[in-house]
Amino acid sequence: MEVICINDLFLPQVLAFYAEFGIKTPSKDKMYTVRQAKRHTTGETGLLLGEIQNPDVPVKHPVLGEVWVEPTFNINRFRTLLGEPVREEELELANS
């Protein structure tokens, strides 16, 4: 599924963390292909993008402790090509 980034603003502490690990972030108004959607323990959905491949970074997990995963970008940072919010159901259909 193709999506457009509508929000490329990150908190300074997030950008500092990303810089430490060489993480690339999506750019506003640019189109991306969803590579995978992941549901986090917080209930939020994050997207991995085909055009951005990042290394794994350490993340604190409430049960597993520290785990290393590729960072995802919140689904709300993107819209469909028609300008509508991206829905998980649409991602599942597109990836099946």
DALIN-V528925 format. One record per residue. N is the residue number from 0. SS is DSSP state (h for helix, s for strand, l for the rest). Layout:
# DALIN-V528925
n:N ss:SS
n:N ss:SS
This chain:
# DALIN-V528925
n:0 ss:l
n:1 ss:s
n:2 ss:s
n:3 ss:s
n:4 ss:s
n:5 ss:l
n:6 ss:l
n:7 ss:l
n:8 ss:l
n:9 ss:l
n:10 ss:l
n:11 ss:h
n:12 ss:h
n:13 ss:h
n:14 ss:h
n:15 ss:h
n:16 ss:h
n:17 ss:h
n:18 ss:h
n:19 ss:h
n:20 ss:h
n:21 ss:l
n:22 ss:l
n:23 ss:l
n:24 ss:l
n:25 ss:l
n:26 ss:l
n:27 ss:l
n:28 ss:l
n:29 ss:l
n:30 ss:s
n:31 ss:s
n:32 ss:s
n:33 ss:s
n:34 ss:s
n:35 ss:s
n:36 ss:s
n:37 ss:s
n:38 ss:s
n:39 ss:l
n:40 ss:l
n:41 ss:l
n:42 ss:l
n:43 ss:l
n:44 ss:s
n:45 ss:s
n:46 ss:s
n:47 ss:s
n:48 ss:s
n:49 ss:l
n:50 ss:l
n:51 ss:l
n:52 ss:l
n:53 ss:l
n:54 ss:l
n:55 ss:s
n:56 ss:s
n:57 ss:s
n:58 ss:s
n:59 ss:s
n:60 ss:s
n:61 ss:l
n:62 ss:l
n:63 ss:l
n:64 ss:s
n:65 ss:s
n:66 ss:s
n:67 ss:s
n:68 ss:s
n:69 ss:s
n:70 ss:l
n:71 ss:l
n:72 ss:s
n:73 ss:s
n:74 ss:h
n:75 ss:h
n:76 ss:h
n:77 ss:s
n:78 ss:s
n:79 ss:s
n:80 ss:l
n:81 ss:l
n:82 ss:l
n:83 ss:l
n:84 ss:s
n:85 ss:l
n:86 ss:l
n:87 ss:h
n:88 ss:h
n:89 ss:h
n:90 ss:h
n:91 ss:h
n:92 ss:h
n:93 ss:h
n:94 ss:h
n:95 ss:l
